Amino acid sequence: MPCPFPGMDPYLERPEIWPDFHDSLVTYIREALQPQLRPRYAALCQNRLYVVENRRPIRPDVSILHSTEQSRGVAVAELPDTPLVIEISDEEVFEPAIHIIEPAMGNRVVTAIEVLSPRNKAPGPGRESFLTKRQELLGAGAHFVEIDLLRDGERVLPFTSLELDREIGVMMGSHYLVAVMRRPRWYEYYAVTVRQRLPRIGVPLAHGDPDAILDLQAVFTRCWDTGPYPEVLRYDQPPPGTFSEEDSDWCQRQVAASVYCPDGPDANERRA
């Protein structure tokens, strides 16, 4: 059952589906890179940990007031009015990433690869943790590969979207973006729309060694083929997230032409 889109499936950006796809993508990226890295390097899945506060309002179903009349009915003592109670609890969040290490050099991190999550693109601990870790790795001399397959949220690139539009134009009309930050200070960008194949990326290694090649579309296809996505995606609705009307219409036409749509071209044959 092939994916109805030539590249990224925007329906995978639904919040309830994304975590499964995100973690699978990280695993299969490591699988795709590992044969190219032997024997000098190794790719490891590493969890980045941060803590977020969860705040849950608690409202009592019934407010109970206790009144006591003092003698002669002169004074009445009451409990305070019922407040809104907020329960705050800490939640540990683990986000997997890939570190390409050099075992002969004491497991030195040569390159880090991160697939962004919604929390990395929204204000809060997730974004702060991501930016801090990126700065630590770049400061230690590692390369950094950032894969953003989410249309919504604020980009976390070292340049603003406005600067990218003005200077090199890679953000203009693109939905998905991969940034390769090569040390000491060299940046490469792969920008695609929902209508395009996901890119083949040059993953930098130590100086003098050729890049490993990451075919992101091939990795996506492996995720799709081994995952539950045809069964759980809801193609009877418009794609989630922010799209232009033209792109949204195009997405729905793609779905309508696929075997997943009840009213698609194979509908009568399947019903028979």
N, C-alpha and C positions, 0 to 999 in steps of 0.2 A: 504494500500500500504506500505509494509515494506521497510525499508532502505536496499539497496543491500549490506551493509557492516555489519560485526558482531559487530563492535564498532563504533568509530568515522567515519563519512563520510568525506573523505578528500576534496571532492568537495565543502563542506561548507566553506572551507578556502578562497574561492574567495573573493576579497576585497569588491565587491558590495553586497555579500550575508552575509558576516560575521557579520556586525553590528546587523542585525535583529536576527540572531541566538544567538549572544552573549547576547543580552538583554533578549531574551526569556529564555535562559538557566538560567540566574540569577533569573528571576521570578519563574521558576519552581523548582529551588534549594530551594528557600525560602518556596515554597508550600510543598515540600517533607519533610523539616525539622520541620516546624511549629508544627504538631501534636506531635512530639517527645519532644518538648521543653516545652510545657505547664505543669504545671502552672508557673514554676519558671522563665523561660526565654521567650524571644520573638525575632523573626528574623525580621529585618527591612532592606528594600532596601535603601541604602544611595548613593548619588551621590558624586563622587570625582571630583572636578572642577580644571581645569588648563587652561592656556591661551597659544595658539600657534600663531606664526606669519605666515600669509599668504603673500607670495610675488608674485605679478603678473606683468610680463613685459608688458609695453604698447608701441607699435610701431606705429607711425603714418603711414597711408597709403600713404600719399604724403608729401614730404618735400617742404616747401615753403620758398624760399629765396627772400629777398627784397633788391634790389640794388639801390643806389642813386649816380649818377655821379655828382661830384662837378663841378664847372665851369672850363672850359678848359679841362675837362676830365682827370684831373691829378690823382684823388684819388677815390676809390670805397669803400663804407661802406657796409658791409654784416653782416647778423645775424650769430651766431655761427653755426657750424655743428650740425646736429640733433643728440641729445644724445639718449641712451636707457634709458627709464624712468621705474623705478620699483615702483609700488604701494604696500605699506605695510599696512596690516590691521590685527587687532587682532581678533582671533576667540576663543570663550569660548567652551571648550570641557567638557562634562559631561560623566563620566564613572560610571555606577552603580556597586555597590558592596553590600555585605550582612554583616550586623553587628548583631551578637547575643548578646543581652543585658540582663541585670538583673535588671528589674524595681525596685525591692525592695532595690537595692543598688544604687539608683540614676541613673538608666540607664547606669550603668557601662558596657563598651564593654568587653565581655568575649572572643569572638572569631570573627575574621574578615575573610570573604571568598571573594577572588577576582578571577574572570575569566579574564585571560590576553587578551589584545587586541594587534593588530600589533604595535600600538604606544608605548606600554609598552616594546616591545622587540627591538626597534630601538633607536639610540641615539636621544636625544631631550627632550622637556618638558614633554612628556608623560611618558617616562622612569624615569625621575628625580622625577616627581610627585609621581609615584608609589613607588619608593624606599624610598622617604621621608616619605610617609604615612605609609609604612610598618615598618620603623624604629620607628616612633612615637608610633604605636600600640604595637609593641614588647617591646619598652621601658616603656610603661604604664602597662605592665604585661599581655597583651592580647595574645591569641593564634592566629596563622595566617595560613590560608589554601589558597594555590596558585594553581589554576587549569590552566594548559597550554595545550590547544588543538590546538596549531599552531606549525607547523614544522619549518617554517622559522623564522629568527630573532635570537637574542642572548638571551639565558636563563638569568633570573634575580634571580636565586637561590643564597643563601649565599655562595655556593661553586662554583667554576668553573667547566665546563664540564670535563676538564682534571682530576681534583681532584676526581670527582665522578666516572669517569671511573676507576681510579687507586685504589681508596679506597673501593668502594662498588659496582661499576660496573652497577649501575642502568641506566646509560645513554647509555650503549653499545647496539646499535641496536634498541633503543626505539624511537618512534615518538612522543608520548604524555606523559606528566609527571604531577603528582600531588604531591605537597610538603605540609606536615603538620608540622608546626613549633610550638612545644609545649613549653610553658614557664615552667621552666626558660630557658633551652637550650637543647631541644630534637627534633631531626628532623627525619621525616618518609617520605619515598618516595614510590610512586606507579608509575611504569613505564610500558607502554604497547606499542605495535606496532599497526599499522592499521589493522592487522589481528586478533586482540584480542578484547574481550569484555572490555568496560571501567570498572574501578574498583569500588568496594564498599569501601568507605572511612570512617574511624573513625574520627568524628569531635569532638575535645576536648571541654569540658565545665569546670566549676569551679572544683577545687580540691575536690575529693570525689564523684563526680557524674559520672555515666557511659557515655561513648561517645554516641552522636547521630550518627546514621548510614546513610550516604549519598550514595545511589546506583546511581552512576553517569550514568550508562547505562540506568536505568529506567527513569531518568530525560531526558536523550538524546532522548529516544523513545517518551516520552510525547511531547517534542519539535517538533520532526519529525511528529508525528501524528496530531498535531494541527496547524502545519505551512504549508507554501506554497512550501516547498522544492522540492517535486517531479515535480512540474510544472515549477520551475525556474532554476533548476540546469541543466547544459549543459554537459550531459554525453557522447556526441559525440566527446569530446576532451579528451586528457590526463589530469590526475588530476593536479591541480595547485600546485605550490610550488616545493620544492626539494625532489625528490624521487630517489632511486636507480632504475636502469633499471628493475631489477627483481621485485621490489615492484610496479613500475608503470605498468608493464605488468600484475601483479596479480590484481591490481585495475581494469584494463580494462577488464580482464576476469570476475571479479565479476559483473561488469556492464553488460557485454554481456550476462550473465546468468540470468539477472533480467528482469522483465517485462517492464522496462523503456527504454530498448535498442530496436530500430526499427528492428534490426536483431537478437534479442534474440530468445529463444526457443519457445515463444508464438506468434511470429510475424505473422505467417500464419493464426493462429486461430483468431488473432485480426483483420487482414485484411479481413477475411471472415465475 
